[in-house]
């Protein structure tokens, strides 16, 4: 992994360890390419083991491969069950429910959506069972944003949870007190409310993506988010992290060789 990205991660960990947090939730892409270079999973674990507080993770497309999007060619490696196994060995369960006072914090593996795999079925069945025991407010965490504008968005883009799975999630969560959905993946900061639910895009501590590769939807910035729970209330706030430098992916072509073809000279 790039030394600059690791130094940003270490700076973020130092800030976390010194600021009295109760829990860290990593929203995925702990690696640059966990399928082609499995050693990166262990390297990431070595870095994250510096944390003095509990850690929960959900995997990203760079960790275990991407889910198919109907009508679009898959631009990245497809979901890889072996990579998921390595991820679980290093970081624990890829979907989970964490009780936090009145709250249920639920993490889902978004990379399973639309894979038609046994893992996808198991996760959905687990979610249905877990929700049956929840009667308080819910915060949902996953790598990919649930939507861009609305649940019924017709845009077929690997940036978002596929439409069919998005609607299935909405159906199983109907009747529950879902308050917010926090996601990573985009390397942008954004918040919007849809049908009374806040959707918060958490930026990366590693880098932003060049404009030639990615449109502006939110704000291209590096940092983290802080979740504060107080009884049945919550706050999600963007946080600039001391020591975390603003990096641009376009400056790291050795880490992501396909950038040469995308960005040219």
N, C-alpha and C positions, 0 to 999 in steps of 0.2 A: 504494500500500500504506500501511497505517496507520503513522504515524511511530513509535508505541510499539512496534509489532512489529519495525520496522526497527532501532530502538535496542536491542531485545533481541538481534536477530541480530548487530549490530555488537559488543555486549558479549561474545557467545559467540565471535565470531571473534577478538576481542582476547585472550580467554582461550586459545583454541586456538593462536594465533600465539606466545603467550608461554610455552607449556607443553611445547614440544618434541614434539608429535605427528607421526607419520609420514604419516598419511592421514586424510581426512575422508570419511565416507559420509553423504550426505543421503538420508533415507528418503521424500522426496516432499512435495508441496504447497509448492513454493517460491513459489507465487502464491495469491491469493485466488480468481481466476477467469481463468485463462490463455486460455480460449476466448473469452469476451466481451471481455476486455481484453488482447490479445496484448502490449501494451507492458509489462505486468507481468513477462513473461518476461525482457525486457531489463533491467528495473529490478532484478529478483532477481539477474541475472547481475552487474550492477554492484556489488551488495552483496557477493556471494560471491567476486568477483574480489579482494576484500581479503585473502583467505586466502593465507598464505605456503606452504601445503603442498598436495599434490595433492588433488583433489576428484573423487569418484565420486557419481553421483546415480541414483536411480530415480524415475520420475514418480509423482505422486499424482492423485487424482480431480479436484482443483481445477486441476491443470495441463493435463490432456489429456482429461478426461471420465471417466465411470464405466462399469464393466462391468455388463451386465445380470445380474440374479439371477432364476432361474426361479421363477415364482409370485408375483413382486412387481413392482409398478410402479416404474419407474426414477425416483427422486426427484431426480436431478441430471441435468446434461447428459450425453448418451451419449458414449462414446469418439469422439474426433475425430482423424482421421489428420493433418489439417493442423496441429493443435495439437501432435501428437507430433513432426512435422517441425520445428516451431519449437523445441521442447524439445531435440531432438537437436542442432540448430544451436548452441544456447546452451550446452548442458551435456555434449554428447557422447553416447555410446551409452546406450540405456535398459536394456540388459542387458549384463552383462560378467562376466568372470572375472579376478580379481586374485590372482596368486600372492604369498603372504606367508610365506616360509620353508617350513615343512612344510605349510602350509595353502593351501586354495583358497577364496577369498572370492568368492561368486557373487551377483550382483544380478539380479533379475528384474523385469520390468514387469508388476505384478499387474493393471493396468487393462486388459490385453489378454485376460485370462481370460474365457472364455465369449462373446467377441465374434464367434466364427466368422470371423475376418478372416485375410487372408493374413499379417498381422503376427504374429498369435497362432501360426499354424503355423510361421512362420520361427523364432520364439523357441523353441518347443518342440523343433524339429529342431536348432537351435543347442545347446540344453541337453543333448540326448542326445549330440551329438558332443563337447561340452566335457567331459562326465562320463567319456567313454571314456578320456580322457587323465589322469584324476585318480585317484591311489591313496592320498592322505593325508586328513586330517580336513577337513571342509567347514563353512563358516559361510554361511548363506543370508540374503540381505537383500531385502526387498520392502516395498512401502508398506502393504499390508493384512496383519493377522494371518492366519496360516494356519488357525487354529481358535480355538474358545473353550475346549473341554474335551478333545475327542478328535477323531481323524481322521474318525471316523464321525458326527460331529455332524450332526443333521438340520435344525438351525435354518437357515432361509434368510434371511440378513441381509446387507445390503451392507457391513457392518463386516468381514466375513471373505471369504477366498478361497472361491468357490463350491465346493460339495461335489465335483462331478465333476472339476474341475480340481485340487482338493486331493488326491483319490485318485490322479489321474494323476501328479501330482508325487511322491507317496509311492512309486508303482510305479517310476518312473524312477530315484528315489534309493535304492531298495532295494538292499542290497548295498554301498552306499557308507557312509563314516563321517561321516554328518551329525551334527554336535554341537549346533548351535544355529540358531534362526531368529529374526532380529531384524526388527521391523516398527515402523511408525509409525501414522498414521491416527487412532488412538483418542484421542490427547492424554491418555493415561493411562499410568502406570507399572505394569507387571505382569510377573511371571515365574512360569512353571510348567514342570514337566517332564512330557512325554508320551512314553511308550515310549522312554525314555532320551535324548530330545532336549529341550534347553531352549528354551522359547519366551519371548522377551523383548520386551515392548512398551516402546518408547522414547517418552517423552513429548515434547511440543513445547517449543521455546524461546519460542514466540509466546504461547500462551494455553491455558487449560482451557475446557471446554465446560460451559455451565450445566446443572444437574441436570434442569431441565424439558425439556432437549433430549436428554439422554444419561444412562443409568443408570451407577451406579458399578459397575465390574467390578474394576479395579485401584485405583490411587491417582491422584487428580486433582492434578497437580503439574507445574510447568514445570522443564525441565532437559535434560540430555543423558545419553549413556551413553559409557563408556570401555571399549574392548576392548583387553585385553592378551593377546598371544600369546607363549608361552614353549615352544619346541619343539612337542610335540604337545598341550600344555595351553593352556587359555584362561581368562580371567575377563571377565565383563561386569558392570560396576558402574555404578549410577546416580550422576550427578554434579550437584549443585547448582552452577550457574555464577555466579561473581561478576558482579554488575551486571545479571543477568537478572531482571526484576521479574515477580511473579505477576500475570498479566492474565486477565480473564474475557471470553470472547467476547461475552457478553450486553451488555457495555458498548460494543460497536463495531457498532451497527446500521447506521451509514452505510456500512460496508465490506461488510456482509452484509445487504442490505435485507430478505430473507425472514425475518429474525429478528423483525420487527414482527408478522408473522402467527403465528409460532410462540410468541413470548413474551408477546404482548399488550402492555398498557400497562406 
